[in-house]
Amino acid sequence: MKMLIAIIRPEKVQQTKQALSDVGVTGLTVTDVHGHGRQKGHTEFYRGAEHQVDLLPKAELQLVVNDERVDAVASAIVASAQTGKMGDGKIFVLPVEEAIRVRTGERGEDAA
């Protein structure tokens, strides 16, 4: 099993959730986060004063899928979240050693 952690633009969450549903993803966690990569933020003016905004709002999606579904799920995220502009985000793929369903005690892929 693999965990995909996707950092995307917040305005792309609904579209990405639908794309994931279309490829059969049934479980997902979405968290509002702030950060930056190469984008490094921007400068805003508020009441005549200049302010550096270096932590930008993003959404973090976390999901666990079987190894053979990683490419399809990652492709769905890219296709739905991509704008072609800097700041579209990143996807990280990590190994998952074990999953345990709390309600039933099931383990492994059945619990994911």
Secondary structure as UniProt FT lines:
FT   STRAND          2..8
FT   HELIX           10..12
FT   HELIX           13..22
FT   TURN            23..24
FT   STRAND          29..35
FT   TURN            38..39
FT   STRAND          42..46
FT   TURN            47..48
FT   STRAND          49..53
FT   STRAND          56..65
FT   HELIX           67..69
FT   HELIX           70..81
FT   TURN            86..87
FT   STRAND          89..95
FT   TURN            102..104
FT   HELIX           108..110
//
